[in-house]
Amino acid sequence: MNNFPDTGIQRAIVWILNRWDVERYGTVGLCVHNTSGSFYKFLRKDIPIFELDRKITPIKKIAFFTRLFAYFPLLREINPKKVIAVNPGESMALCWVKRFNKNFRLIVSENFHVSSAMSAADSHPGWFGWYYRTFLSREYAKYADVVHVVSKEGAEDLIKNHGIPSGKIRVVYNPVNRDDLKKSSAEAVDEDWLAGGNSTVVSASRISAQKRIDVLLRAWEIVKNHPEAKPYKLIICGDGPLLGRMKELSAKISVGDSVKFIGFQSNPWKFMSRARLFVSASEWEGLSLSLIEAEALGVPIVASDCPSGNKEILMNGEAGFLFENKNAEDCAQKILLAMENAELCRRKAKIGSENIERFELENIVRQYAEL
């Protein structure tokens, strides 16, 4: 993968490596561009790390190509049987490598809904975006041995819209580490809005275009002005390029007194676990780790019916409330429905918790080993 930012993909990979059983599944190592990013310190210390940027120093503006060439000496050195390419950049580069080095099986891993990653909010920019959109179908169909996706909806997208043979595709979900979640969620929280018996909604995500915090804020404006609404509060955990703009929007629509932006949190689960409701308004996903974590913690969920994964996680609405994608009015109605129906929330959250085994870390590690 690229490096260690605090994102869902990186968190999932670190969890998988930390739980990897070498005696059972064989040796494993991790190749990265470099070790920058907060999640590096959480990786198990006996996992071998290979840094591409130490093989060939990347050159600004053409770093993709210098790293592509760096794969050749690295792969000769470690001679792996299988390579899992986690990011689109790594996947496309290794498809080129596979033209000349056929001594390994290549598993390309798409952790997003590909059509959305190509065209919707936060799609890949610049020349790489063009290359990815234009040549993914050819590269994956011809040079990847397996195409891994994290949701069934994502698999359908690759088959129907990108011509990837169904026989090449494997669905393996993102994992949830319930042991870590339980421990982290029990930590103390110094936040009045989350005191016992609160009426607070929590959202946790990167503040980017894809996550549509603007839709959530517009929905919150409707919730706040509803004639029968109680003094509900909204806490938004996260940082990102649109944080300043979302704070401005909050002030503009006069919801600032009931909305609190608390920035990046290394432990968002202690906030999530104490919330009355967890909300995600993403325009698209792959398979949202935050929804899986909320489900594992037994927190009621309202989420956009976006491509892809939310519907699978919430079992078509049995385990949570789904609202029409990008529809602030429907989001508001689902928040109000959930906040005013505690027993319905309890039943839906219970269904989610009872079906969490499909995301259990041990099961996902085994499925990665079998790719």
Secondary structure, 3 states (H helix, E strand, C coil): CCCCCCCHHHHHHHHHHHCCCHHHHCCCCEEECCCCCHHHHHCCCCCCEEEHHHHCCCCCCCHHHHHHHHHHHHHHHHCCCEEEECCHHHHHHHHHHHHHCCCCEEEEEECCCHHHHHHCCCCCCHHHHHHHHHHHHHHHHHHCCEEEECCHHHHHHHHHHHCCCHHHEEECCCCECHHHHHHHHCCCCCCHHHCCCCCEEEEECCCCHHHCHHHHHHHHHHHHCCCCCCCCEEEEECCCCCHHHHHHHHHHCCCHHHEEEEECCCCCHHHHCCCCEEEECCCCCCCCHHHHHHHHCCCCEEEECCCCCHHHHCHHHCCCEEECCCCHHHHHHHHHHHHCCHHHHHHHHHHHHHCHHHHEHHHHHHHHHHC
